Amino acid sequence: MAPRRVDRAARREEILAAAVRVFARRGFAASRIEDVAAEAGIGKGSVYLYFSDRDELLEAAFAALAARSAALIEEALAGTGDPAERLEHLVRSVVAVLLGERDLARVLLDVWSVGRGGRPPVDMAGFYREYRGAIAMLLADAADSGAGPTVEPVAHAAVLVGAIEGCVLQWLFDSSLDLAGLVDPLLQLLIPARAKGRNP
């Protein structure tokens, strides 16, 4: 019987998913490659065929999340619809991604809280600049089109991102909190174009 061929891309994703579960459950500092291998149901040596160490696993997991978020931002900016609606869609999409990545969000919190040589797994400062920039552009476009009142877009974008992050942080600490249910209140409070359009 011929040996079973391994889909390397699929196996890599399986290992990454297993690593995120292990890091979330045990904490990054206490996790070992052996734990990841056991979670994935493979030998320790198989993990090293794809990743050199725990840091590379962590960086790959967060790079994938950052890429998904960047795609959502690009989609929002490239759209041709009403800017307020595109901004609302962006916020809802970001929250939807986080709802599906609770373990990864928990790992990020763990890494931030214990410190990691001052170097985050991805360029979070750059990511947040891009995120705020997209929101600021959509807010400015909404004001220019008359769809919403004029606000200081850069500052308002930072407040909106901070509010989303604050809700996510509460959700990570308290599983009884319905993160999806917080989206409408967030939008009503922090996207003036939406409030104007729905509250005559």
Buried (B, 14 or more C-beta within 10 A) or exposed (E): EEEEEEEEEEBBBBBBBBBBBBBBBBBBEEBEBEBBBBBBEBEEEBBEEBBEEBBEBBBBBBEBBBEBBBEBBEBBBEBEEBBBBBBBBBBBBBBBBBBEBBBBBBBBBBBEEEEBEEEBBBBEEEBBEBBBBBBBBBBBBBBEEEBBEEBEBBEBBBBBBEBBEEBBEEBBEEEEEEBEEBBEEBBEEBBBBBBBBEEE
